[in-house]
Amino acid sequence: MYQETRSWIQENWDESLTLRNWWALMNEARLSFPRWPTDWFGRNATESEQNEIARAFSDTGVIGAPTGLGVLMGAPVTMTFGTDEQKQRWLPSLATGVEGWCQLFSEPGAGSDLASVSCRADKDGDEWVINGQKVWTSGALHSSRGMLVARSDFDQPKHKGLTYFIIDLNQPGVEIRPIKQMNGAAHFNEVFFNDARVSDRDRISDINNGWAITTATLGFERSGLSEGAFGGVRVSAGTRAGLLDRTVGDLLKAVKASKSHPDEYGGLFSNIRSIASPEELSAPQAQKLISLYSNERIAELTRERITSSIKKGNSPGAEASTMKLHWTNGLRISRDLGMELLGADGMLVGDHLPLEGKVQHFFLSMPSASIAGGSDEVQRNIIGERTLGLPKDSQLDPSTPFKEIPKN
């Protein structure tokens, strides 16, 4: 598979192609998302086959498949729960990078307790009217659509009155405000809805069944977070990113010349190894490298189990929470070991430093990793309750109508 993919790249790569055309070629060859079903632009590839394809793209240094939450979560949600008509409308645009999606879940009053969302959806004929606020929304500025969970029935208990939509963000009534982070980026956003509208045909599953789709979405996110880009150079998908009609040659030059850090987590494992001289490592540092390798291998095997389950039509279970914990554990090891190896340089920032300051940038970015995709504490609760059979945390409001639950 590796040599076959390299040969295909050599035959088709042309720096005068637009990104739109390059992604269309990749999709036609079923090389963008090989683990997807054959019915939807994939080839039902195994983990080993996918890794070989990814390695071919990385080794040749060309642009890889479209990235973003649309392909990480939106596509598997659509494949698993969407109607045939929804699949036909949305999957081609996701597979070819024409659309980028974001996740409209968290709110100022509903983070880890996601079932407490109060953004409301009111039925109006064949449409729903959306009012409320979302926060910590990654990539909202560059997204065409959002995966939205909203409160459709305030008389139901909090887990039962939610409905799930795919909403168009390019419309009146949607305001997006970037949030500045301590690492200098503005990856997260606040999103405000003021009488925004979404068609009922863009509803996923039944009315008031949104919690089931939400938990499945989070499972797809947790199981996929550690995968990063699918080989090659990362480029954001979606018309709003403004890159589709630029040539791939220009984009490659821009990425190489960029002084920013477009990916907060990707490539850290290999970067850490590149600055770790074996003969200079202390025994504790060597042990951390071994732990990092072991963590990666366990994560790969866990991802194989999840992939097999999804191909059978099942939603990710507690394995996805295990996958998320492996991911954050590996990131913590990388963060700590990287700063140790840099020594005094770890207190500085700048492109003149080893790895152009990526380790320091990662150190400032890492705190969000244990929260993204559901906090580590939530993952441990899921594993304890669903896999180990431990008793659930006590809840005071499992059957109380949402409108009667006391609010701060």
RODO-2510 file (C-alpha; in nm, 4 decimals, decimal comma):
residues 408
     n   res          X          Y          Z
     1     m     0,0000     0,0000     0,0000
     2     y     0,2876     0,2351     0,0807
     3     q     0,4560     0,2011    -0,2591
     4     e     0,1243     0,2076    -0,4419
     5     t     0,0346     0,5358    -0,2714
     6     r     0,3769     0,6898    -0,3409
     7     s     0,3441     0,5988    -0,7059
     8     w    -0,0012     0,7583    -0,7196
     9     i     0,1329     1,0778    -0,5608
    10     q     0,4223     1,0978    -0,8062
    11     e     0,1846     1,0547    -1,0985
    12     n    -0,0738     1,3087    -0,9815
    13     w     0,1006     1,5746    -0,7720
    14     d     0,1303     1,9015    -0,9616
    15     e     0,2075     2,2273    -0,7830
    16     s    -0,0103     2,4192    -1,0292
    17     l    -0,3230     2,2320    -0,9139
    18     t    -0,5620     2,4195    -0,6884
    19     l    -0,6241     2,2718    -0,3444
    20     r    -0,9821     2,2046    -0,4535
    21     n    -0,8626     1,9964    -0,7501
    22     w    -0,5984     1,8121    -0,5458
    23     w    -0,8482     1,7082    -0,2805
    24     a    -1,0918     1,5985    -0,5518
    25     l    -0,8205     1,3749    -0,7006
    26     m    -0,7370     1,2283    -0,3600
    27     n    -1,1026     1,1588    -0,2930
    28     e    -1,1518     0,9950    -0,6325
    29     a    -0,8591     0,7640    -0,5559
    30     r    -1,0077     0,6898    -0,2108
    31     l    -0,6883     0,8022    -0,0408
    32     s    -0,8277     1,0842     0,1730
    33     f    -1,0146     0,8745     0,4285
    34     p    -0,9352     0,5080     0,3592
    35     r    -1,1033     0,3880     0,6809
    36     w    -1,4400     0,5223     0,5635
    37     p    -1,6832     0,2714     0,4060
    38     t    -1,6446     0,1926     0,0379
    39     d    -1,9953     0,3294    -0,0197
    40     w    -1,8760     0,6712     0,0978
    41     f    -1,5366     0,7501    -0,0558
    42     g    -1,3302     0,5079     0,1556
    43     r    -1,1874     0,1598     0,1151
    44     n    -1,2605    -0,0049     0,4534
    45     a    -0,8876     0,0046     0,5195
    46     t    -0,7239    -0,1559     0,8203
    47     e    -0,5148     0,0443     1,0663
    48     s    -0,1987    -0,0913     0,9043
    49     e    -0,3129     0,0061     0,5543
    50     q    -0,4071     0,3547     0,6690
    51     n    -0,0689     0,3999     0,8367
    52     e     0,1095     0,3013     0,5158
    53     i    -0,0933     0,5523     0,3151
    54     a    -0,0300     0,8227     0,5739
    55     r     0,3425     0,7492     0,5744
    56     a     0,3543     0,7817     0,1957
    57     f     0,1983     1,1296     0,2139
    58     s     0,4279     1,2336     0,4975
    59     d     0,7437     1,1038     0,3264
    60     t     0,6661     1,2852     0,0011
    61     g     0,5867     1,6094     0,1875
    62     v     0,2721     1,6892    -0,0106
    63     i    -0,0592     1,8200     0,1205
    64     g    -0,2692     1,5539     0,2904
    65     a    -0,6436     1,5059     0,3278
    66     p    -0,8816     1,7778     0,4496
    67     t    -0,8704     1,8269     0,8255
    68     g    -1,1146     1,9502     1,0877
    69     l    -1,4083     1,8489     1,3039
    70     g    -1,6276     1,7913     1,0005
    71     v    -1,4312     1,4837     0,8980
    72     l    -1,3430     1,3863     1,2562
    73     m    -1,7001     1,3895     1,3907
    74     g    -1,9495     1,5225     1,1366
    75     a    -1,8852     1,2504     0,8805
    76     p    -1,9152     0,9520     1,1188
    77     v    -2,2271     1,1057     1,2794
    78     t    -2,3844     1,1467     0,9348
    79     m    -2,2854     0,7944     0,8282
    80     t    -2,4213     0,6413     1,1484
    81     f    -2,7370     0,8436     1,2153
    82     g    -2,8118     1,0495     0,9043
    83     t    -3,0720     0,9751     0,6410
    84     d    -2,9668     0,8727     0,2899
    85     e    -3,0622     1,2206     0,1712
    86     q    -2,8422     1,3845     0,4382
    87     k    -2,5494     1,1591     0,3482
    88     q    -2,5808     1,2535    -0,0174
    89     r    -2,5927     1,6258     0,0665
    90     w    -2,3135     1,6493     0,3234
    91     l    -2,0565     1,3717     0,2839
    92     p    -1,9224     1,4697    -0,0613
    93     s    -1,8471     1,8243     0,0582
    94     l    -1,6732     1,6948     0,3708
    95     a    -1,4718     1,4337     0,1827
    96     t    -1,3428     1,6885    -0,0698
    97     g    -1,2759     1,9651     0,1837
    98     v    -1,5341     2,2029     0,0392
    99     e    -1,7008     2,2367     0,3794
   100     g    -1,5582     2,2677     0,7293
   101     w    -1,7785     2,2074     1,0341
   102     c    -1,7534     2,3008     1,4018
   103     q    -1,9009     2,1600     1,7234
   104     l    -2,1657     2,3746     1,8944
   105     f    -2,1995     2,1966     2,2287
   106     s    -2,0499     2,3753     2,5325
   107     e    -2,2164     2,6791     2,6873
   108     p    -2,1192     2,9160     2,9708
   109     g    -2,3466     2,7149     3,2025
   110     a    -2,2972     2,3718     3,0455
   111     g    -1,9445     2,2372     3,0087
   112     s    -1,8698     1,8958     3,1558
   113     d    -2,2386     1,8797     3,2500
   114     l    -2,3294     1,9069     2,8850
   115     a    -2,6893     1,7925     2,9334
   116     s    -2,7582     2,1283     3,0987
   117     v    -2,7448     2,3220     2,7705
   118     s    -3,0093     2,5936     2,7512
   119     c    -2,9653     2,7195     2,3931
   120     r    -3,3220     2,6771     2,2709
   121     a    -3,4741     2,5414     1,9520
   122     d    -3,8384     2,6347     1,8853
   123     k    -4,0323     2,4683     1,6046
   124     d    -4,1742     2,7067     1,3429
   125     g    -4,3362     2,5150     1,0581
   126     d    -4,0654     2,3295     0,8647
   127     e    -3,7914     2,5216     1,0467
   128     w    -3,6516     2,5663     1,3953
   129     v    -3,5635     2,9036     1,5492
   130     i    -3,2387     2,8988     1,7506
   131     n    -3,1559     3,1374     2,0358
   132     g    -2,8699     3,1147     2,2846
   133     q    -2,4927     3,1061     2,3218
   134     k    -2,2168     2,8509     2,2703
   135     v    -1,8559     2,8832     2,3859
   136     w    -1,5138     2,7201     2,3299
   137     t    -1,6184     2,6473     1,9726
   138     s    -1,3073     2,5413     1,7801
   139     g    -1,2749     2,6714     1,4240
   140     a    -1,6129     2,8468     1,4117
   141     l    -1,4804     3,1390     1,2046
   142     h    -1,3805     2,9056     0,9210
   143     s    -1,6777     2,6683     0,9380
   144     s    -1,9686     2,6462     0,6966
   145     r    -2,1896     2,4463     0,9314
   146     g    -2,2037     2,3464     1,2952
   147     m    -2,3119     2,0340     1,4841
   148     l    -2,5631     2,1881     1,7238
   149     v    -2,7329     2,0405     2,0292
   150     a    -3,0176     2,2595     2,1562
   151     r    -3,3009     2,2420     2,4091
   152     s    -3,6253     2,1625     2,2259
   153     d    -3,8441     2,0759     2,5270
   154     f    -3,8010     2,2497     2,8627
   155     d    -4,0697     2,0285     3,0221
   156     q    -3,8554     1,7162     2,9761
   157     p    -3,5673     1,6131     3,2070
   158     k    -3,2390     1,7635     3,0937
   159     h    -3,1161     1,4523     2,9075
   160     k    -3,4448     1,3993     2,7226
   161     g    -3,5376     1,7418     2,5881
   162     l    -3,2474     1,7908     2,3450
   163     t    -3,2463     1,7820     1,9648
   164     y    -2,9448     1,7632     1,7316
   165     f    -2,9059     1,9714     1,4139
   166     i    -2,6538     2,0541     1,1441
   167     i    -2,6933     2,4324     1,1167
   168     d    -2,5741     2,6708     0,8441
   169     l    -2,3522     2,9365     1,0053
   170     n    -2,3557     3,1706     0,7071
   171     q    -2,6877     3,3395     0,7888
   172     p    -2,8295     3,6393     0,9753
   173     g    -2,8635     3,5797     1,3477
   174     v    -2,5259     3,4094     1,3907
   175     e    -2,2413     3,6079     1,5509
   176     i    -1,8947     3,4586     1,6065
   177     r    -1,6411     3,6179     1,8441
   178     p    -1,2819     3,4809     1,8717
   179     i    -1,1333     3,4104     2,2180
   180     k    -0,7639     3,4988     2,2643
   181     q    -0,5589     3,2210     2,4268
   182     m    -0,2417     3,2371     2,6366
   183     n    -0,0416     3,0730     2,3557
   184     g    -0,1235     3,3681     2,1289
   185     a    -0,3770     3,1831     1,9144
   186     a    -0,7515     3,2403     1,8850
   187     h    -0,8634     2,8902     1,8025
   188     f    -1,1724     2,9014     2,0231
   189     n    -1,4786     3,1186     1,9740
   190     e    -1,8046     3,2286     2,1291
   191     v    -2,1066     3,1824     1,9028
   192     f    -2,4323     3,3743     1,9586
   193     f    -2,7662     3,2770     1,8014
   194     n    -3,0384     3,5411     1,7714
   195     d    -3,3384     3,3984     1,5840
   196     a    -3,1117     3,1936     1,3586
   197     r    -3,2909     2,9238     1,1586
   198     v    -3,2306     2,5616     1,0689
   199     s    -3,4505     2,3440     0,8477
   200     d    -3,6165     2,0395     1,0003
   201     r    -3,4596     1,8299     0,7241
   202     d    -3,1222     1,9170     0,8830
   203     r    -3,2245     1,7541     1,2093
   204     i    -3,0299     1,4375     1,2977
   205     s    -3,2503     1,1588     1,4352
   206     d    -3,5757     1,2180     1,6235
   207     i    -3,6919     1,5264     1,8102
   208     n    -3,5739     1,5129     2,1738
   209     n    -3,3293     1,2303     2,0930
   210     g    -3,0337     1,4671     2,0751
   211     w    -2,8541     1,3350     2,3819
   212     a    -2,7905     0,9969     2,2196
   213     i    -2,6416     1,1648     1,9107
   214     t    -2,4397     1,4030     2,1288
   215     t    -2,2759     1,1227     2,3268
   216     a    -2,1993     0,9376     2,0033
   217     t    -2,0410     1,2539     1,8601
   218     l    -1,8198     1,2871     2,1667
   219     g    -1,7214     0,9243     2,1257
   220     f    -1,6120     0,9883     1,7678
   221     e    -1,4170     1,2930     1,8879
   222     r    -1,2378     1,1061     2,1669
   223     s    -1,1481     0,8105     1,9474
   224     g    -1,0219     1,0349     1,6689
   225     l    -0,8353     1,3064     1,8605
   226     s    -0,5096     1,1128     1,8703
   227     e    -0,5050     1,0515     1,4960
   228     g    -0,4244     1,4078     1,3930
   229     a    -0,3929     1,4793     1,0231
   230     f    -0,3998     1,1902     0,7840
   231     g    -0,0393     1,2154     0,6643
   232     g     0,1154     1,4990     0,4672
   233     v     0,0977     1,8718     0,5305
   234     r    -0,2090     1,9909     0,7205
   235     v    -0,4398     2,2423     0,5542
   236     s    -0,7775     2,3573     0,6849
   237     a    -1,0872     2,2524     0,4936
   238     g    -1,3829     2,4664     0,3963
   239     t    -1,4675     2,7514     0,1637
   240     r    -1,4511     2,9975     0,4534
   241     a    -1,0841     2,9150     0,5134
   242     g    -1,0162     3,0788     0,1758
   243     l    -0,7593     2,8234     0,0561
   244     l    -0,9491     2,6054    -0,1922
   245     d    -0,8619     2,8080    -0,5015
   246     r    -0,4955     2,8648    -0,4164
   247     t    -0,2418     2,6384    -0,5808
   248     v    -0,0957     2,3590    -0,3739
   249     g     0,2522     2,4826    -0,4586
   250     d     0,1797     2,8258    -0,3110
   251     l     0,0231     2,6706    -0,0038
   252     l     0,3231     2,4478     0,0603
   253     k     0,5542     2,7480     0,0403
   254     a     0,3288     2,9435     0,2754
   255     v     0,3227     2,6618     0,5309
   256     k     0,6997     2,6253     0,5246
   257     a     0,7505     3,0004     0,5573
   258     s     0,4918     3,0412     0,8311
   259     k     0,6166     3,1348     1,1752
   260     s     0,2905     3,0307     1,3378
   261     h     0,2087     2,6977     1,4932
   262     p    -0,1031     2,5773     1,3112
   263     d    -0,1151     2,2471     1,4943
   264     e    -0,0936     2,2571     1,8716
   265     y    -0,0430     1,8841     1,9222
   266     g     0,0454     1,7082     1,5977
   267     g     0,4029     1,5885     1,5504
   268     l     0,5097     1,6382     1,9131
   269     f     0,5984     1,2729     1,9630
   270     s     0,8371     1,2680     1,6695
   271     n     0,9692     1,6123     1,7621
   272     i     1,0526     1,4976     2,1138
   273     r     1,2431     1,2021     1,9759
   274     s     1,4354     1,4291     1,7409
   275     i     1,5822     1,6323     2,0295
   276     a     1,6388     1,3339     2,2613
   277     s     1,9981     1,2148     2,2161
   278     p     2,0036     0,8604     2,3663
   279     e     2,3544     0,8938     2,5114
   280     e     2,2599     1,2163     2,6911
   281     l     1,9362     1,0961     2,8478
   282     s     1,9142     1,0368     3,2200
   283     a     1,7516     0,7152     3,3406
   284     p     1,4212     0,8915     3,4275
   285     q     1,4161     1,0615     3,0861
   286     a     1,4791     0,7324     2,9091
   287     q     1,1927     0,5800     3,1072
   288     k     0,9625     0,8603     2,9912
   289     l     1,0528     0,7889     2,6289
   290     i     0,9732     0,4220     2,6849
   291     s     0,6417     0,5163     2,8458
   292     l     0,5657     0,7402     2,5493
   293     y     0,6296     0,4558     2,3056
   294     s     0,4190     0,2118     2,5104
   295     n     0,1366     0,4633     2,5314
   296     e     0,1379     0,5065     2,1518
   297     r     0,1253     0,1330     2,0879
   298     i    -0,1648     0,0805     2,3302
   299     a    -0,3452     0,3725     2,1684
   300     e    -0,3028     0,2183     1,8233
   301     l    -0,4507    -0,1130     1,9403
   302     t    -0,7409     0,0660     2,1092
   303     r    -0,8105     0,2610     1,7915
   304     e    -0,8194    -0,0689     1,5991
   305     r    -1,0937    -0,1930     1,8323
   306     i    -1,2921     0,1279     1,7860
   307     t    -1,2569     0,1147     1,4077
   308     s    -1,3791    -0,2435     1,4017
   309     s    -1,6798    -0,1500     1,6168
   310     i    -1,7727     0,1471     1,3964
   311     k    -1,7513    -0,0646     1,0804
   312     k    -2,0077    -0,2959     1,2387
   313     g    -2,2448    -0,0016     1,2782
   314     n    -2,1863     0,0558     1,6496
   315     s    -2,1177     0,3875     1,8204
   316     p    -1,7882     0,4206     2,0130
   317     g    -1,8271     0,3054     2,3724
   318     a    -1,6006     0,3318     2,6733
   319     e    -1,3065     0,2463     2,4454
   320     a    -1,3301     0,6008     2,3134
   321     s    -1,2792     0,7356     2,6654
   322     t    -0,9765     0,5084     2,7023
   323     m    -0,8470     0,6439     2,3719
   324     k    -0,8876     1,0026     2,4921
   325     l    -0,6969     0,9292     2,8139
   326     h    -0,4133     0,7669     2,6177
   327     w    -0,3963     1,0796     2,4034
   328     t    -0,3742     1,3255     2,6932
   329     n    -0,1332     1,0992     2,8809
   330     g     0,1025     1,0937     2,5815
   331     l     0,0766     1,4704     2,5488
   332     r     0,1662     1,5213     2,9156
   333     i     0,4716     1,2992     2,8829
   334     s     0,5767     1,4863     2,5686
   335     r     0,5254     1,8246     2,7366
   336     d     0,7273     1,7412     3,0476
   337     l     1,0075     1,5585     2,8692
   338     g     1,0344     1,8255     2,6011
   339     m     1,0831     2,1029     2,8550
   340     e     1,3371     1,8926     3,0475
   341     l     1,5422     1,8323     2,7341
   342     l     1,5395     2,2017     2,6410
   343     g     1,6682     2,3087     2,9819
   344     a     1,7020     2,6866     3,0133
   345     d     1,5840     2,7304     2,6522
   346     g     1,2443     2,6108     2,7686
   347     m     1,1865     2,9482     2,9375
   348     l     1,2235     3,1351     2,6075
   349     v     1,0167     3,1713     2,2906
   350     g     1,1290     3,2421     1,9360
   351     d     1,2041     3,0811     1,6007
   352     h     1,5782     3,0704     1,6759
   353     l     1,5253     2,8020     1,9429
   354     p     1,5287     2,4238     1,8892
   355     l     1,2292     2,3138     1,6814
   356     e     1,1510     2,6849     1,6305
   357     g     0,9897     2,7099     1,9738
   358     k     0,7249     2,4441     1,9098
   359     v     0,7838     2,2716     2,2431
   360     q     0,7316     2,5964     2,4356
   361     h     0,4212     2,6732     2,2322
   362     f     0,2934     2,3241     2,3062
   363     f     0,3578     2,3760     2,6791
   364     l     0,1236     2,6763     2,6718
   365     s    -0,1347     2,4873     2,4658
   366     m    -0,1389     2,1632     2,6654
   367     p    -0,3831     2,2644     2,9454
   368     s    -0,6735     2,2585     2,7011
   369     a    -0,5978     1,8993     2,5928
   370     s    -0,7317     1,7463     2,9147
   371     i    -1,0576     1,9387     2,8601
   372     a    -1,1070     1,9019     2,4835
   373     g    -1,3433     1,6203     2,3890
   374     g    -1,4662     1,5931     2,7474
   375     s    -1,2457     1,6358     3,0530
   376     d    -1,0263     1,3503     3,1744
   377     e    -1,2417     1,3300     3,4876
   378     v    -1,5520     1,2708     3,2759
   379     q    -1,3699     0,9971     3,0801
   380     r    -1,2783     0,8152     3,4009
   381     n    -1,6393     0,8328     3,5156
   382     i    -1,7541     0,6817     3,1851
   383     i    -1,5033     0,3959     3,2107
   384     g    -1,5917     0,3316     3,5740
   385     e    -1,9670     0,3290     3,5188
   386     r    -2,0010     0,1663     3,1755
   387     t    -1,7115    -0,0808     3,1819
   388     l    -1,6294    -0,1529     3,5460
   389     g    -1,9897    -0,1374     3,6676
   390     l    -1,9192     0,1117     3,9440
   391     p    -2,2150     0,3068     4,0839
   392     k    -2,2958     0,6363     3,9139
   393     d    -2,2453     0,9701     4,0795
   394     s    -2,5547     1,0727     4,2683
   395     q    -2,7860     1,2982     4,0654
   396     l    -3,0521     1,5196     4,2164
   397     d    -3,2334     1,5972     3,8927
   398     p    -3,2537     1,2878     3,6648
   399     s    -3,6329     1,3131     3,6296
   400     t    -3,6888     1,6812     3,7074
   401     p    -3,8200     1,8920     3,4166
   402     f    -3,5369     2,1136     3,2965
   403     k    -3,7316     2,4341     3,3598
   404     e    -3,7623     2,3413     3,7286
   405     i    -3,3924     2,2751     3,7889
   406     p    -3,2414     2,5592     3,9971
   407     k    -3,0020     2,7765     3,7958
   408     n    -2,7189     2,9957     3,9223
***
